[in-house]
Amino acid sequence: MKQNVYKLKTKKIGQWELPIKDILLNKIEQGEDLGGRRIKYLKGGKSIWADDLPEFAVSEKVWFIDGFLFVPKSDKNLTYILENHPWNNLHFSIQDTEADAKAELQAEKAKDEVINLISNSDKEKIIATAMAIFGHSALSLTQSEQELKLRKYAKEKPVKLLQELKSKTYESKYIAALAFGKGVVRTNFGKTAIIWNNETEGVILTLARGESGISKLGELLSKRTDESEILLTAIGENLDKIAINLPKKAVSKETDKDAEIKHLKAQLATFKEGQKKTTQITELQKLYKEKFEKEVPLRFKNNEDWIKSKLTE
């Protein structure tokens, strides 16, 4: 018999009852949303909706046994309840061996990729990456300690770390960390502001007590404003004056200062382009909400073409 297997997120020994009695699900009839309605589960019943069933009908109890629930695919009523239950993907989820295998494989590949990135990074890259991920506390560690901490984090949370390293937010944090790590900027004596590390000691940003300089500077750089554009340019110009040691490609012979500066400028250009695209998506999301009086569906939230097509309907 073909069946679906549902499993609890937290392993449990013994029986665990699926709440049904006080659960409300949205009832859709002929395309019209009738809002939340009480449900009942009757095996083989004509409906799950309480108002379609005899008033005296008692809902059957549904039990997970040792963390698992086996449901025949022919049981449409229970399947519908489980798939639409507010606790689905919160306290339980459908078991998908292929999806589980893919998730595990993704984690292993992410681990390999992150470890490879770390292994092929030089001292400056390790410092900047550790600062971007862990903040100023990384500066108190030796290079070996920084690399060890990154490797341990990569083994514990490989997918999360890889996502962080590839995110637009990371780019801003990395540039901020690079600016701190290379001595372009620093915090003042009282750690109340980020200042230029030169004779002017001009204030870039003020800091509240306990705020991270890297996070605060990264936050500013991630915004597409005139201020952030000017700041990015100024940081780039200051870094131009320093021999920057970015990760070297195994197949590349460009190891001199000009190649390194070119690499940094490409990073800054990519970062700016990412900011521009994020702004465009945000504007489209606002237009969609104004037109349809609801948010863009989650699965299409960052699909620029889909949103545009809906706005032209």
N, C-alpha and C positions, 0 to 999 in steps of 0.2 A: 504494500500500500504506500503510495506517495504521500509524503508528509513534510511539514516544515518543523524545524526545531528552534525553539526560542530559549535563550539562556539569560540568567540573571547577571547583571554587571558585577555584583559581589557574590562570591561563592557562598552557598548556604547548604547546610546538611538538614535534611528533613523536608517538611512541607512549607510552602509559602503561597498564600492566597492572592490571586489577582483581584484588586478592587474593581467591582462592577456596580454594586448597588447604588452608590451615590455619584457615579460618573455621568457627566453630560457630554454628548458628542454633537457636533453640528449635523443637522439633518438637511439633506439636499433633495428636493423633489421637483422634477421637471425643470431643472436648472435654477430653481429658486432656493436660496439659503433660508431655512426656517429657524435658524439659530440653534442653541443648545437644547437637546432633548434627552430625557432619561432613557436608559437602555436596560434590556434584560437579555440574558443568554439562555435560550432554550435549544438544546441540541435538536436539529431538524425543524426548528420553528420557522414560521413564514417570514419573520422579521426580527430585528434586534431592538426595534423601537417600542417602548413600553405602551405608547398610546395606540399601537397597532395590535397589541396582544391583550388577551383577557386580563382583567384587573387582578384576578386571583392567581394568575400564573406566577410561580416563584422562580426566580433566576437561579440557574444551576451554578454551583461553585466551581471555580477553575483553580487548580493547584499546580504549582511548579514543584517537582519532586527532585530533591538534591540539586536544585539550581536549574533544572531543565523542564520544558513543557513540549510535548510532542503533539502536533495538531495535524490531522489528516487534511490534505488540500481540498478534499470534498466538503469539509466543514466551513462553508463560506461565512457563516455568522460569526464564529469565533475568530476566524482569520481577519475579518473586517474590524472586529473589536480590538484585536491585538495591534493591527497596523495603524489604527487611528486613536489608540489609547494615549492619553497625555503622558503616561509613564514609559511609552515606547522610546527607545534610545536614551532613556534617562535611568531607569532601574532595570530594564531588560532590553534585549534586541534579538533579532532573528539571527540564527547561526548560519553563516555562509562560509563553508570551508575554503572556497576559492578566494573569497574576500579576505579571510583570515590569513591565508597563505600569501596573498599579495601584500598585505600589511606587514607581515613578518619579513618578506623579501625586501620590501621598500626600506624597512628599518636597517636591514643588513647592508643594502646598497648605499644607504645614506651614511652608515657607519664607515664603510670603505671609502666613500667619497670625501667625507670630512677628515678622516685620518690621513688620506692622501694629500688633501689641501694643507693640513698642518705640517706633514712631513716635508712638503716642498716649499714651505715658507721660511724666509730668513729671519734674523733676529728682529728687525724692525716690524715685519709683518706680524710676528708672534706677539710682540708688545702691543701693537695697535689693535689686533683682534681681541686679545685678552682684555684690554681696556674697554673696547666697544661692548663686549659681552658682559664683563664683570664689574665695569666701572673703575673708579680711581683706586680701589683696593688692590687692583692688579699691579700698580706701580710699586707696591711694597714687597712684591715677590721677585725672586730672581728669575732669569729667563727660563731656567729649567723648571722652576715651580710653575711659571705661567703656562709653559707647554704641557706639563703634566696635568694641570687643572683642566686645560682645554681637552686633552685626550680623555680624561675621566668623564668629562661632561659629554663628549662625543659618544662614548660607549653607553652612558646612562640614558641620554636623550638625543640620539643621532638625528632623527627626523626633525625635531624641534630646532636643534642647532643648525642643521642645513637650511631649514626654512628661514631662520634668522640671518644666516650669512648671505642668503639670496634675496632678502626682502629690501624694499626701498628704504625702510626705516634703518636697516643696517648700514646702508651706504652713508646716510647722514651721520650715524654714530661713528662709523669708521673714519670719516673725514674729520669729525670732531676729535676723535681719539688720536688721529695722526697729527692734528694741529697741536694737541697737548703733548704728545709723545716726542715730537720734533722740536718742541720749545717755541713754537710760533705764538701760542697763547698760554696763559697760566692763570691760576686764581691768585687774588691778592693775599696779603698776610692774614687777614681775618677771615678769609674764604667767604667774603660777602659779595664778590664780583669776579667775573672772568675779564681779564685784561690782556692787552697786547704785551708780549714779552720783549719790549724794546724800550728805548729811552723815554718814549712818550707815556708808556703804561696807561694808554687810553682804555676806558671802560667799555667793554662790548656788551655785557649783560650783568645785571645784578642777580644775586643768588639769595634765596631764603635759607634759613638755618636748616642744614641737613640735605639740601638739594645737591644733586650730582652735577658737576660742571659739564661733564661729557654729555649726559642726558639732556641738560638744558640747552647746550649749544647745538646738539644733534636735533633737538626739537625745533629750534629756530631754523636750522639749515633745511629741514624737511618741508618748510612752508614756502610756497611760491609767492614771495613778496619782493618789493624793491630792496628792502633791507637785507633779506637773505641772499639775493643776487649779488649785491655789493659786497657782502661778507664773504661769499664763496670766491669772488674774484680776488679780494684782498688776501684770503688764505692761500689761494693758488699762487699769487704773486710772491708772497713770502716764502712759500715752499719752493718756488723757482730758484730761490737763492741758496737752497740747501740741497746737498747730494742725497736724494731720496732713494732708499733701498727697498723697492717693492719686490714681490715674488718674481723670480726669474723663470721664464719658460725653458724647459729642457731643450727645445729645438731653436731657441732664439740666441743670437749672438749679441744682441743689444744689451750691454750691461753698463754703458756709460751714463752720465748724468742726463744727457739730452733724451735718451730713450726712456729713462725713468720719469722725467718730467712730462714727456709726451703721454706716457701711460697714465699719469695722474690726471692730466687735462682731459683725457678720454673718459676717465672715471667721472670727473666733474660734469662733462657734457652729457653722459648717460644719466647721471643723477638728475640734472636739470630737465632732461626730456621726460624722465619718469614723473617728475613733479607736474609737468605740463599735462601729461596724460591723466594723472590722478585728478587734476582740477577739472578736466573735460568730463570725466566720468561723474564726478560729484555734481556738476551743473546739470547733466542729463538726468541724474537721479532726482534732482530737485524739480525739474520740468515734468518728469513722469508723475511725481507725487502731486504737483499742482493740478495736472490734467485729470488724473484718475482718483485723486484723494486717497491714495494708499501707497505704501512703499513698493519698490520694485521687488518682484519675487526673488527670494534668496539665490536660486540657481542661475538667475539672469542678472544679478546685481552689478557685475562688472563686465557684462556683455554689451559693449557699446553699440554694435550693429543691431542687436535685438531691441534695445531701448529706443534707438532712432526709428526703427520700423514701426514700433507701437505709437510713437509720438506723431507719425505721419498718417496714422489710420483715420 
